[in-house]
Amino acid sequence: MSDTVFMTALTSVTAGTATLGDVVGAASRFTEAGQPHLAEQIYKVWIGLNADHPQVFVAHFNLSGLQAAAGDTAGAIASLEAAVAVSADFAPAHINLGGLLERTGHLDRAMEQWSAVISRPAPVNGLMIGYHKAALRQMSRVLMEHHRLAAAEASLRQALDLNPEDREVVEQFIAMRLGQCHWPAVEPWENVTRKHLMAGFHPLSMAAYTDDPLLQLACARRYSEQASGEQPPENPSDRRHAPIDLTSRRLRVGYVSSDLRDHAVGYLMAELFELHDRAKVEVFAYYCGVEPKGRIHERATASIEHWKTIRDLTDDQAAAMIAADGIDILVDVNGHTRDARLGVFARRPAPIQVNWLGFPGTMGSSFHNYIIGDDWITPPGSEAWYSEHVLRLPCYQPNDRKRVVSDVRPTRADAGLPDDAFVFCSFNGAQKFTKFTFDRWLEIVSRTPGSVLWLLESAPETHKQLIDYAEAKGIAPARIIFAPKKANPDHLARYPLADLFLDTVPYGAHTTASDALWMGVPVVTLSGRSFASRVCGSLVRCAGAPELVVETPRDFVEKAVGLAADRPALAALRARLVAARDSSVLFDMDLLTSRLEDLYAGMVADHQAGRLPKPDLTNLETYLTVGIEHDHEAQEVLAITDYEGWWKSRLARRHRAWPLQPDPRVWSAADIAAADADPTAQSLTPSAPRRARAAGA
């Protein structure tokens, strides 16, 4: 816009003829024209001449937004402070001011601003309820980040009292309960029912909560639908039907990830990018995480041909970039994890879209064609648990043979461990600890005289939860020891201080298991039915120790106790793991890379032949409705022998009230006929086991 337009607006302001609405309109036009500095000037002049105007706080608030966008944080804070000084009840200013104060390190002052929103009397309407929820969510997030978990949980409870169906608040609340090892994690109260909490689970939390792959699928479908965002009616990035012609170029594969840095997924993938066959594959990375740094990020950018950052792009913009790059296969390395870009995949910017590695389970979406597993994680017969078509590698998880281990090897005394104790360890995050898992660990420790349980450090409140629970079961607090978090090379170096790694279920060790096995520490794991519960079993088997993968909870306890009692056998096992490391399938990255490229070639052939898989999501909303009725913390689904029969009987009851169509999972036309023929029947068609044993054989 011209200087003349600005001077006209400025003259109107100085003459006192411009209303606040006129100023807001002029500032908006300058901002839209790419001249936000002129918008700032208009606001500042109007504020200077109208300090006593009853709505001057609105101008201060709008000015703060412009200042924050320009990087003038101090100016934005001053403007917001002026806004709340004029109108102490203006909630948006308090909320934004809290955010800026937090960003500049003034945590206590930030909390004061958010507390001001929820403590002031306010009219009961949708707008004010929204402000209260926003303030409570900000408070809970910051409190969680600073390990003030009880206060954070109280904030989230207040937010759920305002709206028990707020999906994002429920997700955060459940994740916090799991992370604190508050059992039961799902504990309703007066205004918030069990159904509210179960229906709001995030798929990642559901993977840690129960070994129920059908419920996990239904949960993922609901989340994908809600979180993928509205898509424009005209989507120019949609390339699902784009032809793939490789006669004159290489296959273009794009990896979308927030974790190609010093992160568990970054460690796993670092060597893969270095081994991709550049004669066959042109590799693109679309990075969507925090500002990357560190050794893993440096390796990734050095080995990936095209590194692009989409962190600050909208879904439409990111999808347009990917479509313009002509990507043939787009790999979702986030899935349902933090900083994922589900909306980008929903716009289908590549003809083939794949779920691999970042999220241990199905996406439940209509726009992911394939999921990559292996013969143990996704055994033949388990395909019904996934919306995607299942493909398999020799071992699902890549690894980095160049991982750095510190030269400084600590002693047990350095780590606070007794020299003569048998050390059971589990370095999985506390959110993976269920009551069932912890009870099994405590039995193992109880039956192994002189043993300790070495866990990764968490929040102090979580430590107290675990120690108090163990003490009530007869385990002295001194037998549970917490390892402080360390840089990865130092963490790897202390692994050999442990005698035996005990896995969690239903969400087992992934990168953590690879690290243990690389350092020669045996891992005992219980494989369930779901993807997350079977990854560790795959890794242990591929490391050459299949006898450490057990089928039942009782076998898990007996295996660990037996190994602890037979030190020579355990020593031989440790030596075998170390000796086989360079030849095992688990660490054969050349094999994995070659087979992955073969899978990509097969996907292209499917697409060219017109047989690209299309997800069938029939009845999954009903599966969610039925699945959340079960109390998963009262009865461990892993222990249910006839899993499919258990589902059939519950679906039959639903069908009699609300008829269902057949689907490709467990509800067949024969089941419908049986349910319709005998409304009182307690069981339907027999369930042929999908594997030799329910827990995996």
C-alpha positions in Angstrom: 0.0 0.0 0.0 1.2 3.5 -0.8 2.6 6.1 1.7 -0.4 8.2 0.8 -2.8 5.6 2.2 -0.8 5.5 5.4 -0.7 9.3 5.7 -4.5 9.5 5.1 -5.1 6.9 7.9 -2.6 8.7 10.2 -4.3 12.1 9.6 -7.7 10.6 10.5 -6.2 9.2 13.7 -4.5 12.5 14.8 -7.6 14.5 13.9 -9.6 12.3 16.3 -12.1 11.3 13.6 -10.9 7.6 13.4 -12.9 5.2 15.5 -11.3 2.1 17.0 -13.0 0.1 14.3 -11.4 2.3 11.7 -8.0 1.7 13.2 -8.4 -2.0 13.4 -9.6 -2.1 9.7 -6.6 0.0 8.6 -4.1 -2.1 10.5 -5.6 -5.2 9.0 -5.2 -3.9 5.5 -1.6 -2.9 6.2 -0.8 -6.3 7.6 -2.4 -8.1 4.7 -0.4 -5.9 2.3 2.8 -7.1 4.0 3.4 -3.8 5.9 2.8 -4.8 9.6 5.2 -2.0 10.7 2.7 0.5 9.4 -0.1 -1.3 11.3 2.0 -1.0 14.5 2.5 2.7 14.0 -1.3 3.3 13.5 -2.0 1.5 16.8 0.7 3.3 18.7 -0.5 6.7 17.6 -4.1 5.9 18.3 -3.3 4.5 21.8 -1.2 7.6 22.6 -4.1 9.9 21.8 -6.8 7.7 23.3 -5.3 6.5 26.6 -8.7 7.0 28.4 -10.8 5.2 25.8 -12.8 2.4 27.4 -11.7 -0.1 24.8 -8.1 0.9 24.5 -7.2 -2.5 25.8 -8.3 -4.0 22.5 -5.7 -1.8 20.7 -3.0 -2.8 23.1 -3.9 -6.5 22.6 -3.9 -6.2 18.8 -0.6 -4.3 18.9 1.0 -7.1 21.0 0.2 -9.6 18.3 2.0 -7.5 15.7 5.0 -7.1 18.0 5.2 -10.7 18.8 5.1 -11.7 15.1 7.9 -9.2 14.5 10.1 -10.8 17.2 9.6 -7.9 19.6 8.8 -10.0 22.7 9.5 -7.2 25.2 7.2 -4.9 23.3 4.5 -7.5 23.1 4.7 -8.2 26.9 4.5 -4.4 27.6 1.4 -4.1 25.4 -0.3 -7.0 27.0 0.5 -5.7 30.5 -1.1 -2.4 29.4 -4.2 -4.3 28.2 -4.7 -6.2 31.5 -4.0 -3.0 33.5 -7.0 -1.4 31.7 -9.2 -4.4 31.7 -8.3 -7.0 34.3 -11.2 -9.3 33.1 -9.9 -9.5 29.5 -9.0 -13.2 29.5 -7.2 -13.4 26.0 -4.6 -10.9 27.2 -3.9 -12.8 30.3 -3.5 -16.1 28.3 -1.2 -14.6 25.7 0.8 -12.7 28.4 1.3 -15.9 30.3 2.6 -17.6 27.1 5.2 -14.8 26.5 6.3 -14.7 30.1 6.8 -18.5 30.0 8.8 -18.2 26.8 11.1 -15.6 28.4 11.7 -17.8 31.5 9.3 -16.1 33.9 7.4 -19.2 34.9 5.8 -18.0 38.1 4.6 -14.8 36.5 3.1 -16.8 33.6 1.2 -19.0 36.1 -0.1 -15.9 37.8 -1.6 -14.7 34.5 -3.3 -18.0 33.8 -4.5 -18.3 37.4 -6.1 -14.8 37.0 -8.3 -16.2 34.2 -9.7 -19.1 36.2 -10.0 -17.2 39.5 -12.1 -14.3 38.3 -15.9 -14.4 38.3 -17.1 -14.6 34.7 -20.4 -15.1 32.9 -21.1 -18.7 32.1 -21.0 -18.8 28.3 -19.2 -20.7 25.7 -16.6 -18.0 25.1 -15.6 -17.7 28.8 -15.6 -21.5 29.2 -13.2 -21.7 26.3 -10.9 -19.1 27.9 -10.9 -21.0 31.2 -10.1 -24.2 29.4 -7.2 -22.6 27.5 -5.7 -21.2 30.7 -6.1 -24.5 32.5 -4.4 -26.4 29.6 -1.5 -24.0 29.6 -1.0 -24.4 33.3 -1.2 -28.1 33.2 1.3 -28.3 30.3 3.9 -26.1 32.1 3.4 -27.9 35.4 3.9 -31.3 33.6 7.1 -30.0 32.0 8.4 -29.0 35.4 7.4 -32.3 37.0 4.7 -30.8 39.2 2.4 -33.6 38.3 -0.2 -33.4 41.0 -0.9 -29.7 40.3 -1.0 -30.4 36.6 -3.5 -33.2 37.1 -5.7 -30.9 39.2 -5.7 -28.3 36.4 -6.8 -30.9 33.8 -9.5 -32.2 36.1 -10.9 -28.6 36.3 -10.8 -28.4 32.5 -12.7 -31.7 32.2 -15.3 -30.5 34.7 -16.0 -27.7 32.2 -16.2 -30.0 29.3 -15.7 -33.8 29.8 -15.8 -34.4 26.0 -12.8 -32.2 25.2 -10.7 -34.7 23.3 -7.4 -33.0 23.7 -7.8 -32.5 27.4 -8.8 -36.1 27.9 -5.8 -37.2 25.9 -3.5 -35.1 28.1 -5.1 -36.2 31.3 -4.9 -39.9 30.5 -1.3 -39.6 29.3 -0.4 -37.9 32.6 -2.1 -40.6 34.6 -0.2 -43.3 32.7 3.1 -41.4 33.1 2.6 -41.1 36.9 1.7 -44.8 37.2 -1.6 -43.8 38.8 -3.5 -47.1 38.8 -6.3 -47.2 37.7 -5.4 -44.7 35.1 -9.1 -44.5 34.1 -10.9 -43.4 37.3 -14.1 -41.5 36.7 -15.5 -38.8 39.1 -18.8 -37.0 39.5 -18.9 -35.0 36.2 -16.6 -37.2 34.1 -17.7 -40.8 33.3 -15.6 -43.8 32.4 -17.0 -43.5 28.9 -15.8 -39.9 28.6 -12.3 -40.9 29.5 -12.1 -44.1 27.4 -13.5 -42.4 24.3 -10.9 -39.7 24.5 -7.8 -41.9 24.5 -4.9 -41.0 22.3 -3.8 -44.0 20.2 -0.3 -43.8 21.7 -1.8 -44.0 25.2 -4.1 -46.8 24.1 -1.1 -48.9 23.0 0.4 -48.6 26.5 -3.0 -49.2 28.2 -4.2 -52.5 26.8 -3.2 -55.4 24.5 -6.4 -55.1 22.5 -5.5 -54.6 18.9 -9.1 -54.2 17.7 -9.7 -51.5 20.2 -6.4 -49.9 19.2 -7.5 -49.9 15.6 -10.9 -48.4 16.4 -9.2 -45.7 18.6 -6.8 -44.9 15.8 -9.6 -44.6 13.2 -11.5 -42.1 15.4 -8.3 -40.1 16.1 -7.3 -40.0 12.4 -10.7 -38.7 11.4 -10.7 -36.0 14.1 -7.1 -34.9 13.9 -6.5 -34.9 10.1 -8.3 -31.6 9.8 -10.7 -30.2 7.2 -9.5 -30.5 3.7 -10.3 -28.0 1.0 -13.0 -29.1 -1.4 -10.5 -28.6 -4.2 -7.2 -30.3 -3.2 -4.6 -29.6 -5.9 -2.1 -31.7 -4.0 -4.1 -34.9 -4.3 -1.9 -37.3 -6.4 -3.4 -40.6 -5.4 -4.0 -41.5 -9.0 -0.8 -40.0 -10.4 1.1 -42.5 -12.6 4.6 -43.7 -11.6 6.9 -44.1 -14.5 10.5 -45.1 -13.5 11.8 -45.6 -17.1 13.9 -42.4 -17.0 14.3 -41.6 -13.3 14.8 -43.1 -9.8 12.1 -43.9 -7.3 11.3 -40.8 -5.2 10.8 -41.7 -1.5 9.9 -39.0 1.0 10.2 -39.5 4.8 8.1 -37.2 6.9 9.4 -37.1 10.5 9.9 -34.8 13.5 12.5 -37.0 14.9 15.5 -37.0 12.6 17.7 -35.7 15.4 19.0 -37.0 18.7 15.8 -38.9 19.3 15.1 -42.7 19.5 13.8 -42.7 15.9 16.7 -40.6 14.7 19.2 -43.1 16.2 17.4 -46.0 14.5 17.3 -44.4 11.0 20.7 -42.8 10.8 22.4 -45.6 9.0 19.5 -46.4 6.8 19.9 -43.1 5.0 23.6 -43.7 4.5 22.9 -47.2 2.9 20.0 -46.3 0.5 21.0 -47.3 -3.0 21.2 -44.0 -4.8 21.1 -45.7 -8.1 17.6 -46.8 -7.3 16.2 -44.4 -4.8 16.1 -40.6 -4.6 15.6 -39.7 -0.9 13.7 -36.7 0.4 13.2 -35.8 4.1 10.4 -33.5 5.2 11.3 -32.4 8.7 8.5 -31.2 11.1 10.1 -31.3 14.6 11.8 -28.9 16.9 14.9 -27.0 15.8 17.2 -29.9 15.0 20.8 -30.1 16.2 23.3 -32.8 17.3 25.3 -35.6 15.7 22.3 -37.6 14.4 20.9 -34.6 12.6 24.2 -33.9 11.1 24.5 -37.4 9.8 20.9 -37.3 8.4 21.4 -34.0 6.5 24.7 -35.3 5.1 23.2 -38.5 3.7 19.8 -37.4 2.6 19.8 -35.9 -0.9 16.9 -33.4 -0.3 16.4 -32.1 3.2 13.3 -29.8 3.6 11.7 -28.3 6.6 7.9 -28.1 6.8 7.7 -27.2 10.5 6.4 -23.7 9.8 4.2 -24.7 6.8 0.5 -25.3 6.9 -0.8 -28.7 5.9 -1.8 -27.3 2.5 1.6 -25.7 1.9 3.5 -28.8 3.0 1.4 -31.1 0.8 1.9 -28.8 -2.1 5.7 -29.0 -1.6 5.6 -32.7 -1.6 3.3 -32.9 -4.6 5.6 -30.5 -6.5 8.6 -32.8 -5.7 6.8 -35.6 -7.4 7.2 -38.0 -4.5 6.1 -41.6 -5.4 6.1 -43.1 -1.9 5.6 -41.0 1.2 6.6 -42.6 4.5 4.9 -41.5 7.7 7.7 -41.9 10.3 5.5 -40.2 13.0 2.2 -41.9 12.8 0.2 -40.9 15.9 3.1 -39.3 17.8 4.1 -35.8 18.8 4.5 -33.2 16.0 3.0 -35.6 13.5 1.6 -34.1 10.3 -1.5 -36.2 9.7 -3.2 -33.5 7.8 -0.4 -33.6 5.2 -1.1 -37.3 4.5 -4.8 -36.7 4.5 -4.2 -34.5 1.4 -2.6 -37.5 -0.4 0.3 -35.7 -2.0 1.9 -39.0 -3.0 0.4 -41.9 -4.9 1.6 -44.4 -2.2 1.5 -43.6 1.5 3.2 -45.9 4.1 3.1 -46.2 7.9 6.5 -47.3 9.3 8.6 -47.1 12.4 7.5 -44.0 14.3 4.2 -45.3 15.7 3.9 -49.0 16.8 0.5 -49.8 15.4 -2.1 -49.0 12.8 -3.0 -45.5 11.7 -6.7 -46.4 11.2 -6.9 -43.9 8.4 -8.3 -43.9 4.9 -5.1 -42.6 3.4 -2.3 -44.9 4.5 -2.0 -47.8 2.1 0.7 -50.0 3.8 2.1 -50.7 7.2 5.5 -52.4 7.5 6.1 -55.0 10.2 7.7 -58.5 10.2 6.7 -62.1 10.6 6.8 -61.8 14.4 5.2 -58.4 15.0 2.5 -58.8 12.3 2.3 -62.6 11.9 0.1 -64.2 9.2 -3.4 -64.1 10.5 -3.1 -60.8 12.3 -3.9 -58.6 9.2 -7.4 -57.9 10.5 -5.9 -55.7 13.3 -4.7 -53.1 10.7 -6.4 -50.7 8.3 -3.3 -50.8 6.1 -2.1 -53.7 4.0 0.6 -55.5 5.9 4.1 -55.9 4.4 7.1 -57.5 6.2 10.8 -57.0 6.6 13.2 -59.7 8.0 13.2 -57.4 11.1 10.9 -54.4 11.4 13.3 -52.1 13.2 16.5 -50.6 11.7 19.4 -50.0 13.9 22.6 -47.9 13.9 25.8 -49.9 14.0 27.7 -46.7 14.4 26.1 -45.7 17.7 28.6 -44.1 20.0 29.3 -45.7 23.4 31.2 -43.7 26.0 34.8 -44.9 26.7 34.1 -44.3 30.4 32.5 -47.5 31.8 31.0 -46.8 35.2 31.1 -49.2 38.1 28.1 -50.3 40.0 29.1 -48.0 42.8 29.2 -45.1 40.3 25.6 -46.0 39.4 24.4 -46.4 43.0 24.0 -50.1 42.6 25.0 -52.8 45.1 28.1 -54.7 43.9 26.8 -58.1 44.9 23.1 -57.7 43.9 21.4 -59.3 40.9 20.2 -56.3 38.9 17.0 -56.5 37.0 16.6 -53.3 34.9 13.9 -51.8 32.7 14.8 -48.5 31.0 11.4 -48.1 29.4 9.4 -44.9 30.2 7.2 -45.1 33.2 4.1 -44.5 31.0 4.6 -48.1 29.8 4.3 -49.6 33.3 0.9 -51.1 33.9 -0.2 -52.6 37.3 0.0 -56.0 35.7 3.6 -55.5 34.6 4.7 -54.0 37.8 3.1 -56.8 39.8 5.1 -59.4 37.8 8.3 -57.5 38.3 7.7 -57.4 42.1 7.1 -61.1 42.1 10.4 -61.7 40.3 12.3 -59.5 42.7 10.6 -61.1 45.7 11.6 -64.6 44.5 15.2 -63.5 43.7 17.1 -63.0 47.0 19.5 -60.1 47.0 18.1 -58.5 43.8 17.2 -54.9 42.9 15.0 -53.3 40.2 16.9 -50.6 38.3 14.5 -48.2 36.5 15.0 -45.0 34.5 14.5 -41.8 36.4 11.1 -40.2 36.1 9.3 -37.5 38.1 9.7 -37.6 41.9 6.0 -38.1 42.3 6.1 -41.2 40.0 9.0 -42.6 42.0 7.0 -42.3 45.2 4.0 -44.0 43.6 6.1 -46.9 42.6 8.0 -47.2 45.8 4.9 -47.0 47.9 3.2 -49.6 45.8 6.1 -51.9 46.0 6.4 -51.4 49.8 2.8 -52.4 50.2 3.6 -55.6 48.4 6.5 -56.3 50.7 9.4 -55.0 48.6 11.7 -52.7 50.6 12.2 -49.2 49.0 16.0 -49.7 48.9 15.4 -52.5 46.3 14.1 -50.0 43.7 16.8 -47.8 42.3 16.4 -45.0 39.7 19.0 -44.3 37.1 19.4 -40.6 36.3 19.0 -39.6 32.6 22.2 -39.3 30.7 23.5 -38.5 27.2 23.0 -41.6 25.0 26.7 -42.6 24.9 26.9 -42.6 28.7 23.6 -44.4 29.0 24.7 -47.1 26.7 28.0 -47.5 28.7 26.1 -48.3 31.9 23.9 -51.0 30.4 26.2 -53.9 31.2 25.9 -53.1 34.9 22.5 -54.8 34.6 22.1 -58.6 34.7 18.7 -58.9 33.0 16.3 -56.5 31.3 12.6 -57.0 32.1 10.3 -55.8 29.3 6.9 -54.1 29.7 3.6 -55.2 28.1 1.5 -54.2 26.2 3.9 -51.4 25.1 7.4 -53.1 25.1 10.9 -51.9 24.6 11.8 -50.8 21.1 15.0 -48.7 20.8 15.7 -49.5 24.4 15.7 -53.2 23.6 18.1 -52.7 20.7 20.4 -50.8 23.0 20.3 -53.5 25.7 21.0 -56.2 23.1 23.8 -54.3 21.5 25.5 -54.0 24.9 25.0 -57.7 25.6 22.2 -57.5 28.1 19.6 -60.2 27.7 16.0 -59.1 27.5 13.0 -61.2 28.7 9.8 -60.2 26.9 6.2 -61.3 26.7 4.7 -61.0 23.3 1.0 -60.2 23.2 -1.3 -59.6 20.3 -0.8 -56.0 19.4 2.0 -54.4 17.4 3.6 -52.6 20.3 3.6 -55.7 22.5 5.4 -57.8 19.9 8.2 -55.5 18.7 10.6 -56.5 21.5 10.0 -60.2 20.8 11.0 -59.6 17.2 14.2 -57.8 18.3 15.2 -60.5 20.8 14.5 -63.3 18.3 16.5 -61.4 15.5 19.4 -61.0 18.0 19.6 -64.8 18.3 17.9 -65.4 21.6 14.3 -66.7 20.8 14.2 -68.6 24.2 13.8 -65.2 25.9 10.4 -64.5 24.2 7.6 -66.0 26.2 3.9 -66.6 25.6 2.2 -66.1 28.9 2.5 -63.9 32.0 3.4 -66.9 34.1 6.1 -67.9 31.7 7.5 -64.4 31.9 7.9 -64.6 35.7 9.4 -68.1 35.6 11.8 -67.3 32.8 13.2 -64.3 34.7 13.4 -66.1 38.0 15.1 -69.1 36.4 17.7 -67.0 34.7 18.5 -65.1 37.9 19.1 -68.4 39.7 21.4 -69.8 37.0 24.3 -67.4 36.7 26.4 -69.7 34.4 23.5 -70.0 31.9 23.0 -66.2 32.0 26.7 -65.5 31.5 26.7 -67.9 28.5 23.7 -66.1 27.1 25.3 -62.7 27.4 28.5 -63.9 25.7 26.3 -65.3 22.9 24.6 -62.0 22.3 27.9 -60.1 22.1 29.5 -62.7 19.8 26.5 -62.8 17.4 26.0 -59.0 17.3 27.8 -58.5 14.0 26.1 -61.4 12.3 22.5 -61.2 13.7 19.6 -60.1 11.6 18.8 -57.4 14.2 21.9 -55.4 13.3 22.1 -56.4 9.6 21.4 -53.0 8.1 22.5 -53.9 4.6 19.8 -56.6 4.6 17.1 -54.4 6.0 17.8 -51.6 3.5 17.8 -53.9 0.5 14.6 -55.6 1.6 13.0 -52.2 2.3 13.8 -51.1 -1.2 12.3 -54.4 -2.5 9.1 -53.6 -0.6 9.0 -50.1 -2.2 9.4 -51.7 -5.6 6.5 -54.1 -4.8 4.3 -51.1 -3.8 5.1 -49.4 -7.1 4.1 -52.6 -9.0 0.8 -52.8 -7.1 0.1 -49.2 -8.0 1.0 -49.6 -11.7 -1.2 -52.8 -11.8 -4.2 -50.9 -10.2 -4.2 -53.0 -7.1 -3.1 -50.4 -4.5 -4.7 -51.4 -1.2 -7.6 -49.3 0.1 -8.4 -49.4 3.8 -11.7 -50.8 4.8 -13.0 -49.0 8.0 -16.4 -50.7 8.2 -17.9 -50.9 11.7 -14.9 -49.4 13.5 -17.0 -46.7 15.2 -19.0 -49.6 16.7 -15.8 -51.4 17.7 -14.8 -48.3 19.7 -18.2 -48.1 21.4 -18.1 -51.8 22.3 -14.4 -51.9 23.2 -14.4 -49.1 25.7 -17.1 -50.8 27.8 -14.5 -53.3 29.1 -12.6 -52.5 32.3 -9.1 -53.1 31.0 -7.4 -52.5 34.3 -9.6 -55.1 36.1 -9.0 -57.8 33.5 -5.9 -58.0 31.4 -7.0 -58.6 27.8 -3.6 -60.4 27.2 -4.9 -63.2 29.5 -8.1 -63.8 27.5 -7.6 -67.0 25.6 -10.4 -66.8 22.9 -9.8 -63.1 22.0 -11.9 -63.2 18.8 -14.7 -65.1 20.5 -14.7 -62.5 23.3 -15.2 -59.8 20.7 -17.8 -61.7 18.7 -20.0 -62.2 21.8 -20.0 -58.5 22.5 -20.6 -57.5 18.9 -23.5 -59.9 18.8 -25.2 -58.1 21.7 -24.6 -54.8 19.8 -25.9 -56.3 16.6 -29.2 -57.4 18.2 -29.8 -53.8 19.2 -28.2 -52.0 16.3 -27.7 -54.3 13.3 -24.1 -54.4 11.9 -22.8 -55.0 8.4 -20.1 -57.7 8.0 -16.5 -56.5 8.1 -13.0 -58.0 7.3 -12.1 -58.4 11.0 -14.1 -60.7 13.3 -17.7 -59.9 12.4 -18.6 -62.1 9.4 -21.8 -62.8 7.5 -21.9 -66.2 9.3 -21.8 -64.4 12.7 -24.7 -62.2 11.6 -26.7 -65.2 10.5 -26.0 -67.0 13.8 -26.9 -63.9 15.9 -30.1 -63.4 13.9 -31.1 -67.1 14.1 -30.7 -67.3 17.9 -31.0 -64.0 19.7 -30.2 -65.7 23.1 -27.0 -67.4 22.0 -24.0 -66.6 24.1 -21.5 -67.6 21.5 -21.3 -67.5 17.7 -19.2 -69.2 15.1 -16.0 -70.8 16.6 -13.0 -68.6 16.3 -10.2 -70.3 14.5 -7.0 -69.1 16.1 -5.0 -66.7 14.0 -1.8 -68.0 15.6 -1.0 -71.3 17.3 -1.5 -69.5 20.7 -3.3 -66.3 21.5 -0.2 -64.7 22.9 2.0 -65.9 20.0 3.7 -69.1 19.5 
